[in-house]
């Protein structure tokens, strides 16, 4: 996803009039993304590959999962430098907001024990994650650090986005499992559902140029 440059000053052109909407949409999308991560993790049925990795790191250090989301996002952002990627407001917001929203959700949502509660919690988390993805990417204010790493490697190596994403996510998933992160049916469900859901929602949530 290309990084969108912000206008230097307000104007009466279409994109500038839509900037407030884009900023609000970005903020809502990032908060909901962090909430969705917390819901999926709280289901204890397995998270997405990155969150399996974050959870695994949290098991070996006195830091919350959300703090690791923030730290890993910042470290991944450093990898943009050799790839010559340009961050946007959405990129910085991704690093600053996701972990905080995730930790807040984990502190408010109790640990469910019944499978009849955990499965709906997982489903709501995945659906909310797809909605949040459409909102924050559709705001066109910059990709998250992990998405930017994927697109940057695609441009530098010429390899397909699908191949690069698969390699990155398999790497972090393997590391997360080795560190003790929760891998389970939720991980598989997320992998199967998130692509089609985002494909359906993103065109409907993208702010016109």
N, C-alpha and C positions, 0 to 999 in steps of 0.2 A: 504494500500500500504506500503510495507516494505521500510525502510530507507536504502539507499545505502551508504556505507562508501567509502570515496574517497581514492585513493592510496596515500601513504605518499610521494612517489617520482616518477618522470616520468620513464616509462619503454617502451620497444618496444612491450609489449603485446597488444592484441587487445583492451581491455577496456581502457587502458591508452591512446592509440592513439585516441580513440574516445572521450576522456574527453573534449577537446576543443569544439567539436561539441555539446556535452551534455550541456556545460556551455552556449554556444550561444543559443541553443534551449531553455534552461531554461529561459534565459533573454528575448528572443523574446516572449515566451509563457506568462510570467508574465506581460510584458507590454501590450500585446494584451488582456490579461484577464482583466486588469484594464480598457482598452479602451472599451471593450465589456460591462463591468458593467456600464460605463458612458453612452453608447448608449442606453442600455435597460432602464436605469433610465430616460434619456432625452425623451424617447418616451412617458412618463407619462401614460403608460398603465399598470404599475405594474411590479415590479422587482422580482428577486428570493427571497426566504424567508429571507436570511441573509441581503440582501440589503433593503428590506422593514424595517427590524429592524434598520439598519444603518441610513436610511432616517428618521425613527421615532425619533431616538436619536438626529439627527441633528436639528430637529424641536424644541427641548427643550434645546439646548445648543449652545453657539456662536462658534460652530466648524463646519467645512465642513463635508459633507458625507464621503469624502475620508479620512479625519482625523479620523473619527469614525471607518472606515474600518481598519485603522492601529491600533488604540487603542484596538478595540475589538479583533483583531487578536493577539495582544500581551497578552491580558488578557486570551484568550483561550489557548495560549501557556503555561501559568502558570499552567493550569489544566493538562498539560502533566506530571508534576512532580509526583503527586501521581499515575499516570497511568504508570510511568516508560517508557515513550515514548522518543525516541532519535531524536532530530531534525537534519536535514541536511541543506546543503546550500540552497536548494529549500524552506525549511521551513522559514528560516530567510529572504530570498529574497521575499517570499510571503508577509510577514509582511511589509517589507520596500518598496516594489514597487507598489503593487496593489492600495493603496489609492492615491499615488501620480499620477499614470497614470489615475486613475478615475477622480480626480479633474482637471487634465489638459484637459481631454476630455470634461468635463462639462463646462469648461471655454471657449473652442473653438467651441463647437457645440451649435448653438442658439436654443432657445425654439421653436419647431415647433407647430403650432396650427392646421393645416389641418390634418385630420385623414389619408388622402392619403399619407402624409409624415411620420406620426408617426408609422403606421403599418410596412412599409418597414424598418424604423429605428429599430423597435423592432426585426424584422426578421433578419436583418444583425447583430444586437447585439447578438442574440441567436446563430446564426451560428458561429460568431467570438468567442463566449465564448466556444463553443464546440471545435473549432480548437485550441484555447489557452489552454484548459484543456488537450487535447491530447499532445500538445507540452511540457508543463511543467511537466506533470506526466510522459510522455514518456522519458523525460531526466533522470529519475531515480535518482534524487538528493535530494529526501525528499518530503514528502507530505506537503500541507498547514496546518496551525493550526487547521482549522475546520475539514478537512479530518482526520488528526491525532487523534483528539478527538474522532471521530467516530470509527476508527479502534482500538484505545486504549480501549474504552469502550467495544467493541466487544470482545477483548481478555480477559479483566478482568471479564466480566459478563457472557460470553458464549452466549449472545443473538445474534440474526441474525443482520448482517450489515443493512439489509433493515429496520428492526424494529427500530434499534437505530437511523439511519438516519432520518426515518420518525418522530420519537419522538422529535429529536433535531430540525428539521426544522419546525414542527408544533409549537413547543414552541417559537422559535424566530419569526415565522410568526405572531403568536397570540400577542406576545409582541409588535412587530412592528406595527401591525394594531392598537393596543391600544394606541400607542405613536403617531399615525397619519401618519405612512408610507403608501405609495400608494400600495394598493392591487387591482388587476384588471385582465383583460383577459391575460395580459402579464405574470402574475404570473402563471396562469394555462398553458399557451402556453410553458413557460420555463420548467415547471415540466414535461409536456408530451414529449417535444422534446429533452431535453438535454441528457437523458439516451441513447436513440437509436443513437443519433449523436455521442456521445463520444464512445459508443461501436463500431461504425463503424470506427472512426478515430484513436482511441488509438492504435490498433495493427499496423496500418500503420505508426505511428509516434514514436513508442517506439524504442529507440536505443538498438540494440542487446547487450546482456551481453558479 
